[in-house]
Amino acid sequence: MPARRTWIILALVALPFGAVVGSWAYRSAVLSWALPRVAAEMGIRDPVVRVESFGWREVVLADVRAGRGEVEIDRVAIDFTLGGLRRGRLGRVDVHGLRVDAELGEEGISIAPLDEWLAADPDAPLPTAPPLAAREVRLHDVHLEFSTGGDLYEIDLEGELAFVPEGAQLAIRGPLLMRIESGPLDLEALGRVRLRGVLDYSAGGPTPDMRIDVETFAASMADLVVEEVEGSLQLQGSPAVTPTPARFTIGRIASGAELRDGQVSFRVDEASRLHLDGARFAVFGGTLRLSGAFDPEAQDNPVAVSLSGIDLQRLLDEAEVPGLAATGSIDGRVALRGGSETLRIDDGGVASKRGGWIRYRPPGAAPLDYDSPQGLDLVRTALDNFEYTSLGGTLSGDLRGEMRIALRIEGANPDLYDGHPIKLDLNLNGPFLGLMRSSRTVTGIPDAIQRSIEEAD
């Protein structure tokens, strides 16, 4: 039985009784008896409904549910006329407090008590008109729960979402306050979203032409925080594409480093590839820019990353090394490639724009011996007042595997060995995180400084 005839037939079942018996209580009892039986015959499992009231122009249903609570509705108000029923149409339908518990898998969405009904005729041709047997349907306050891959998501839509048939189109509109939560992922998101658009059935199936305006949005997941997201997105066609670039602003992204004042522009093509035309953020007193393309089926997605005017002191402040200070700024470029299994840097490099100084004076450290420093004391002495003329480095390899990092600093400490020039080259190979944490990064520096001094002599 087609889904769009459901409420019409249910109303027709009870109306003859109402014509004979004037008591609305009797009409409600008849409809309460009939509705679950008709729903069960359609394939809806364990349906329950209570008819709150039943008049000549409106029926109100309450405590509607199916299955073991996977689908629940607090209240449904349905306007109708006898003339409309004869034409197979209802008036306005208001659904309040809809709650759905679903599972999302490789074969799509599963709502246990509705699966048999939804799969009754999978080979049926797509409709050429909106499958909505009502003048208008409005959803008020929707709560969705769905699990996928072991993760549970909860989505609350506070507000009103309207569906209105307009010829071969189904108009969709409504301002919503959206709340998303996932305990396993430590995810929380909240924002105001406005939907405006249609589903067009004239081409043999529902084709969207939808505008989504994000008015305010913020999200957090574990150590990642995203705030002050605003922008708009237009989706058209099937598969959906963006006819014009989507543009968003992002006030703040924090995950270790803090990105601010973001501007992002992107497109989605017919192959569901996302093209990042440009993203720009303020970070460490400078600017981060990204561009690239992301194919969900590809294992190699190139992303160009550039840095300009990064303040060294603000970068060191993020590293939280007590007593370490520096002046100057760096620029850099990184060719990043990534997929589901790898995240690789083919060619990356940073360099200082001009000279500056580095001073490492850890609190509580022993006094320095400028006459004959040895071992790690040589590092501390050199960096106690190191004036560099150039600072730079290169990096390449797999961020999840082996990396190659080469660092070079040229300059001198005017108070050490009469200001002999020091050319420090440090080459590191190994797992990226291991290199960042390894003591070899520190213990290899004194020998390199000593060699540079000897070469200068």
C-alpha positions as CSV (number, residue, x, y, z in Angstrom):
1,M,0.0,0.0,0.0
2,P,1.6,3.4,-1.0
3,A,2.7,5.3,2.0
4,R,1.1,8.5,0.9
5,R,-2.4,6.9,1.2
6,T,-2.0,5.9,4.8
7,W,-3.7,8.7,6.7
8,I,-6.4,9.1,4.0
9,I,-7.5,5.5,4.4
10,L,-7.3,5.6,8.1
11,A,-9.6,8.6,8.2
12,L,-12.1,7.0,5.8
13,V,-12.2,3.9,8.0
14,A,-13.6,5.9,10.9
15,L,-15.7,8.6,9.2
16,P,-18.7,6.3,8.4
17,F,-19.0,5.5,12.1
18,G,-18.9,9.2,12.9
19,A,-21.7,9.9,10.5
20,V,-23.9,7.5,12.5
21,V,-22.7,8.1,16.0
22,G,-22.4,11.6,17.2
23,S,-20.0,10.9,20.1
24,W,-16.4,12.0,19.4
25,A,-15.3,9.5,22.0
26,Y,-16.8,6.6,20.1
27,R,-15.2,7.9,16.8
28,S,-11.9,8.1,18.6
29,A,-12.2,4.6,20.0
30,V,-12.9,3.2,16.5
31,L,-10.0,5.0,14.9
32,S,-7.7,4.0,17.8
33,W,-8.6,0.4,17.0
34,A,-8.3,0.7,13.3
35,L,-5.0,2.7,12.9
36,P,-2.6,0.1,14.4
37,R,-4.2,-2.7,12.4
38,V,-3.8,-0.9,9.1
39,A,-0.2,0.1,10.0
40,A,0.6,-3.5,10.9
41,E,-0.8,-4.7,7.5
42,M,1.5,-2.2,5.8
43,G,4.6,-3.8,7.5
44,I,5.0,-1.4,10.4
45,R,6.0,-3.5,13.4
46,D,4.2,-3.1,16.8
47,P,2.4,0.1,16.1
48,V,0.7,1.9,18.9
49,V,-1.5,5.1,18.7
50,R,-4.0,6.9,20.9
51,V,-6.6,9.2,19.3
52,E,-6.8,12.3,21.5
53,S,-9.7,13.9,19.5
54,F,-11.6,13.3,16.3
55,G,-13.9,16.0,14.8
56,W,-15.2,16.7,11.4
57,R,-12.2,18.9,10.4
58,E,-9.4,17.6,12.5
59,V,-8.0,14.5,14.1
60,V,-5.4,14.6,16.8
61,L,-3.2,11.6,17.6
62,A,-1.0,11.2,20.7
63,D,1.6,8.8,22.0
64,V,2.4,7.3,18.6
65,R,5.1,4.7,18.5
66,A,6.4,1.7,16.6
67,G,8.7,-1.2,17.5
68,R,10.4,-1.0,20.9
69,G,10.4,2.8,20.9
70,E,12.6,3.2,17.8
71,V,9.9,5.6,16.5
72,E,7.9,7.9,18.8
73,I,5.7,10.9,18.2
74,D,4.2,13.0,21.0
75,R,1.4,14.5,19.0
76,V,0.1,14.6,15.4
77,A,-2.6,17.1,14.4
78,I,-4.3,16.5,10.9
79,D,-6.6,18.9,9.2
80,F,-8.9,17.5,6.5
81,T,-12.1,18.1,4.6
82,L,-14.5,15.6,3.0
83,G,-13.8,17.1,-0.4
84,G,-10.1,16.8,0.2
85,L,-10.4,13.2,1.2
86,R,-12.3,12.4,-1.9
87,R,-9.4,13.9,-3.9
88,G,-6.9,11.9,-1.8
89,R,-5.6,14.9,0.0
90,L,-5.2,15.9,3.6
91,G,-4.9,19.5,4.8
92,R,-2.1,20.6,7.1
93,V,-0.3,18.0,9.2
94,D,1.7,19.1,12.3
95,V,4.0,16.5,13.9
96,H,5.3,17.4,17.3
97,G,8.1,15.7,19.2
98,L,9.4,13.1,16.6
99,R,12.1,10.8,17.9
100,V,13.8,8.2,15.7
101,D,16.4,5.6,16.6
102,A,18.2,4.3,13.5
103,E,21.3,2.5,12.3
104,L,23.5,3.6,9.4
105,G,25.4,0.9,7.6
106,E,26.8,0.1,4.2
107,E,23.3,-0.7,2.8
108,G,21.8,2.6,4.0
109,I,19.6,3.6,7.0
110,S,17.8,1.0,9.0
111,I,14.8,1.9,11.3
112,A,13.9,-1.5,12.7
113,P,10.1,-1.2,12.9
114,L,9.8,0.5,9.5
115,D,12.3,-1.6,7.5
116,E,9.7,-4.0,6.1
117,W,7.4,-1.2,5.1
118,L,10.2,0.9,3.5
119,A,11.4,-2.2,1.5
120,A,8.0,-3.3,0.4
121,D,8.6,-2.5,-3.3
122,P,12.3,-1.6,-3.8
123,D,12.0,-2.0,-7.6
124,A,9.1,0.5,-7.9
125,P,9.8,3.4,-10.3
126,L,10.7,6.7,-8.7
127,P,7.7,9.1,-8.2
128,T,7.2,12.0,-10.6
129,A,5.3,14.0,-8.0
130,P,6.1,14.7,-4.3
131,P,4.9,11.6,-2.3
132,L,3.0,13.8,0.2
133,A,-0.7,13.4,0.5
134,A,-1.1,16.7,2.4
135,R,-1.3,20.4,1.6
136,E,1.6,20.9,4.1
137,V,3.5,18.9,6.7
138,R,5.4,20.6,9.5
139,L,7.8,18.9,11.9
140,H,8.3,20.5,15.3
141,D,11.3,19.5,17.4
142,V,12.9,16.4,16.1
143,H,15.3,14.1,18.0
144,L,17.3,11.6,16.0
145,E,19.6,8.9,17.3
146,F,21.7,6.7,14.9
147,S,24.6,4.4,15.4
148,T,27.3,3.7,12.8
149,G,30.5,1.8,13.2
150,G,30.0,1.5,16.9
151,D,29.6,5.3,17.4
152,L,26.3,6.8,18.6
153,Y,25.1,10.2,17.4
154,E,22.2,12.3,18.7
155,I,20.8,15.1,16.7
156,D,18.2,17.6,18.0
157,L,16.4,19.9,15.6
158,E,14.6,22.6,17.6
159,G,12.2,24.7,15.5
160,E,9.9,24.1,12.5
161,L,10.7,22.3,9.3
162,A,8.0,22.7,6.6
163,F,7.3,20.5,3.5
164,V,4.9,21.9,1.0
165,P,4.1,20.3,-2.4
166,E,4.2,22.8,-5.3
167,G,3.4,21.0,-8.5
168,A,6.2,18.6,-9.3
169,Q,8.3,20.0,-6.5
170,L,8.4,19.6,-2.7
171,A,9.4,22.9,-1.0
172,I,11.4,22.6,2.1
173,R,12.1,25.5,4.4
174,G,12.7,26.3,8.1
175,P,15.0,27.8,10.6
176,L,16.4,25.2,13.0
177,L,18.5,25.1,16.1
178,M,20.7,22.1,15.5
179,R,22.4,20.2,18.3
180,I,24.7,17.1,17.6
181,E,26.3,14.9,20.3
182,S,28.3,11.7,20.3
183,G,29.5,10.3,23.5
184,P,32.0,7.8,22.0
185,L,33.6,10.6,19.9
186,D,33.3,13.2,22.6
187,L,31.5,15.3,20.0
188,E,29.3,18.3,20.7
189,A,28.0,20.8,18.1
190,L,25.4,23.5,18.3
191,G,24.3,26.1,15.7
192,R,21.4,27.8,13.9
193,V,20.8,26.5,10.4
194,R,18.2,27.8,7.8
195,L,17.0,25.6,5.0
196,R,15.4,26.9,1.8
197,G,14.8,24.9,-1.4
198,V,13.0,22.2,-3.2
199,L,13.1,18.5,-4.2
200,D,12.2,18.4,-7.9
201,Y,10.4,15.3,-9.1
202,S,9.9,16.3,-12.8
203,A,13.0,14.4,-14.0
204,G,11.9,11.1,-12.6
205,G,13.2,11.3,-9.0
206,P,13.9,13.7,-6.2
207,T,16.5,16.2,-7.3
208,P,17.6,18.8,-4.7
209,D,18.0,22.5,-5.3
210,M,18.7,23.6,-1.7
211,R,20.3,26.5,0.0
212,I,21.7,25.9,3.5
213,D,22.6,29.0,5.5
214,V,24.7,28.5,8.7
215,E,24.0,31.5,10.9
216,T,26.1,30.5,13.9
217,F,27.8,27.2,14.6
218,A,30.3,25.8,17.0
219,A,31.7,22.3,17.6
220,S,34.1,20.4,19.8
221,M,35.6,16.9,19.6
222,A,38.2,15.7,22.1
223,D,40.9,18.4,21.9
224,L,39.5,20.1,18.7
225,V,37.3,23.2,19.1
226,V,35.7,25.1,16.2
227,E,33.8,28.3,16.8
228,E,31.9,31.1,15.1
229,V,31.2,29.3,11.8
230,E,29.0,31.2,9.4
231,G,28.3,30.8,5.6
232,S,26.1,29.4,2.9
233,L,26.0,26.4,0.7
234,Q,23.9,25.7,-2.5
235,L,23.3,22.1,-3.6
236,Q,21.8,21.1,-6.9
237,G,21.3,17.9,-8.9
238,S,21.8,14.3,-8.3
239,P,24.5,13.6,-7.3
240,A,24.5,17.0,-5.6
241,V,27.0,19.6,-6.7
242,T,27.7,23.2,-5.7
243,P,26.8,25.5,-8.7
244,T,28.7,28.3,-7.1
245,P,31.5,28.1,-4.5
246,A,30.5,27.7,-0.9
247,R,31.9,30.4,1.3
248,F,32.3,30.2,5.1
249,T,34.0,32.2,7.8
250,I,35.4,30.5,10.9
251,G,36.2,32.6,13.9
252,R,38.5,30.1,15.7
253,I,39.9,26.6,15.4
254,A,41.9,25.3,18.4
255,S,43.8,22.0,18.5
256,G,47.2,22.7,20.0
257,A,47.9,25.6,17.6
258,E,45.1,28.2,17.3
259,L,43.8,29.3,14.0
260,R,41.7,32.5,13.8
261,D,39.8,34.7,11.3
262,G,39.4,31.8,8.8
263,Q,38.0,32.3,5.3
264,V,37.2,29.1,3.4
265,S,35.9,28.6,-0.2
266,F,35.1,25.2,-1.7
267,R,33.2,23.3,-4.4
268,V,31.7,19.8,-4.8
269,D,31.7,18.3,-8.3
270,E,29.7,15.5,-10.0
271,A,32.1,12.8,-8.7
272,S,31.6,14.0,-5.1
273,R,35.1,15.5,-5.1
274,L,35.6,18.4,-2.8
275,H,37.8,21.2,-4.3
276,L,39.3,23.5,-1.7
277,D,39.7,26.6,-3.7
278,G,41.3,28.5,-0.8
279,A,41.5,28.6,2.9
280,R,43.2,31.3,4.9
281,F,43.8,31.5,8.7
282,A,45.7,33.8,11.0
283,V,48.2,31.8,13.1
284,F,51.2,32.7,15.3
285,G,51.1,36.3,14.0
286,G,51.3,35.2,10.4
287,T,49.1,33.5,7.8
288,L,48.3,29.9,6.9
289,R,46.9,29.1,3.4
290,L,45.7,25.8,2.0
291,S,44.3,24.6,-1.3
292,G,43.7,21.2,-2.9
293,A,41.2,18.6,-3.9
294,F,39.8,15.7,-1.9
295,D,38.5,12.5,-3.6
296,P,36.8,10.1,-1.2
297,E,37.9,7.2,-3.4
298,A,41.5,8.3,-3.9
299,Q,44.5,7.4,-1.9
300,D,46.5,10.5,-3.0
301,N,44.9,13.9,-2.4
302,P,47.3,16.8,-2.9
303,V,47.1,19.8,-0.6
304,A,49.3,22.9,-0.9
305,V,50.2,24.5,2.4
306,S,52.0,27.8,2.7
307,L,53.1,29.8,5.8
308,S,54.0,33.5,5.8
309,G,55.2,35.8,8.5
310,I,55.1,33.2,11.3
311,D,56.4,34.8,14.5
312,L,59.1,32.6,16.1
313,Q,58.4,33.7,19.6
314,R,54.7,32.9,19.3
315,L,55.6,29.6,17.8
316,L,58.0,28.9,20.7
317,D,55.3,29.9,23.2
318,E,53.1,27.1,21.9
319,A,56.0,24.7,22.5
320,E,56.1,25.8,26.2
321,V,59.9,25.5,26.6
322,P,60.8,27.5,29.7
323,G,63.5,30.1,29.2
324,L,63.5,29.8,25.3
325,A,63.0,33.1,23.4
326,A,63.6,34.3,19.9
327,T,63.0,37.1,17.5
328,G,62.2,37.0,13.8
329,S,59.7,35.3,11.5
330,I,59.7,32.4,9.0
331,D,57.9,31.6,5.7
332,G,57.4,28.1,4.4
333,R,55.7,25.8,1.9
334,V,54.6,22.2,2.2
335,A,53.3,19.8,-0.5
336,L,51.1,17.5,1.5
337,R,49.5,14.3,0.1
338,G,47.1,12.2,2.0
339,G,44.6,9.4,1.9
340,S,42.9,7.0,4.3
341,E,46.2,5.2,5.0
342,T,48.9,7.8,4.6
343,L,49.7,11.4,5.1
344,R,52.9,12.3,3.3
345,I,55.0,15.4,2.8
346,D,56.8,15.3,-0.6
347,D,58.6,18.6,-0.3
348,G,58.5,21.0,2.6
349,G,60.7,23.8,3.8
350,V,60.8,26.8,6.0
351,A,63.2,29.7,6.1
352,S,63.7,32.9,8.1
353,K,62.9,36.2,6.4
354,R,65.8,37.9,8.1
355,G,68.2,37.5,11.0
356,G,67.4,37.6,14.7
357,W,68.5,36.1,18.0
358,I,67.8,33.0,20.0
359,R,68.2,32.9,23.8
360,Y,67.9,29.8,25.9
361,R,68.1,30.6,29.6
362,P,66.2,27.9,31.5
363,P,65.2,28.9,35.0
364,G,67.2,27.4,37.8
365,A,70.0,26.2,35.5
366,A,73.7,26.2,36.8
367,P,75.9,29.2,35.8
368,L,77.4,29.0,32.3
369,D,81.1,28.4,31.7
370,Y,82.0,30.6,28.7
371,D,85.8,29.6,28.9
372,S,85.5,25.9,28.2
373,P,81.9,24.7,27.9
374,Q,81.5,20.9,27.2
375,G,78.6,18.7,26.1
376,L,75.2,20.0,26.8
377,D,76.7,23.1,28.4
378,L,78.1,24.0,25.0
379,V,74.5,24.1,23.7
380,R,73.3,26.3,26.5
381,T,76.3,28.6,26.2
382,A,75.9,29.0,22.4
383,L,72.2,29.6,22.7
384,D,72.5,31.9,25.7
385,N,72.8,34.8,23.2
386,F,72.8,33.3,19.7
387,E,72.6,35.9,16.9
388,Y,71.5,34.0,13.7
389,T,71.9,35.3,10.2
390,S,69.7,32.5,8.7
391,L,67.5,29.8,10.0
392,G,65.7,27.2,7.9
393,G,64.9,23.6,7.3
394,T,63.4,20.9,5.0
395,L,61.2,18.0,5.8
396,S,59.8,15.0,3.8
397,G,58.4,11.6,4.3
398,D,55.3,10.0,5.9
399,L,53.9,11.8,8.9
400,R,52.6,8.4,10.1
401,G,55.9,6.7,9.4
402,E,59.5,7.6,8.5
403,M,60.4,11.3,8.2
404,R,63.6,13.1,7.1
405,I,64.2,16.5,8.7
406,A,67.2,18.7,8.0
407,L,67.7,21.9,10.1
408,R,70.3,24.6,9.5
409,I,71.1,27.6,11.7
410,E,73.9,30.0,10.8
411,G,75.2,32.8,13.1
412,A,77.3,33.3,16.3
413,N,77.3,34.0,20.0
414,P,79.4,37.2,20.2
415,D,80.4,36.2,23.8
416,L,81.5,32.6,22.9
417,Y,85.0,32.0,21.4
418,D,85.3,35.6,20.3
419,G,82.1,35.4,18.2
420,H,83.4,32.6,15.9
421,P,80.7,31.9,13.3
422,I,78.7,28.7,13.9
423,K,77.0,26.7,11.1
424,L,74.8,24.2,12.6
425,D,73.4,21.3,10.4
426,L,71.2,18.7,12.1
427,N,69.8,15.8,10.1
428,L,67.2,13.5,11.6
429,N,65.6,10.4,10.3
430,G,62.9,8.2,11.9
431,P,59.2,8.2,12.9
432,F,58.0,11.8,13.0
433,L,56.6,11.8,16.6
434,G,59.7,9.8,17.7
435,L,62.0,12.4,16.3
436,M,60.1,15.2,18.1
437,R,60.5,13.4,21.4
438,S,63.8,11.7,20.9
439,S,66.8,12.8,23.1
440,R,69.0,12.5,20.0
441,T,67.5,15.7,18.8
442,V,69.1,17.4,21.8
443,T,72.3,15.4,22.3
444,G,73.4,15.7,18.7
445,I,73.5,19.5,18.8
446,P,76.7,19.9,20.9
447,D,78.9,17.9,18.5
448,A,77.4,19.8,15.6
449,I,78.3,23.1,17.2
450,Q,81.8,21.9,18.0
451,R,82.4,20.8,14.4
452,S,81.1,24.2,13.1
453,I,83.6,26.0,15.4
454,E,86.5,23.8,14.3
455,E,85.6,24.3,10.7
456,A,85.5,28.0,11.1
457,D,89.0,27.9,12.6
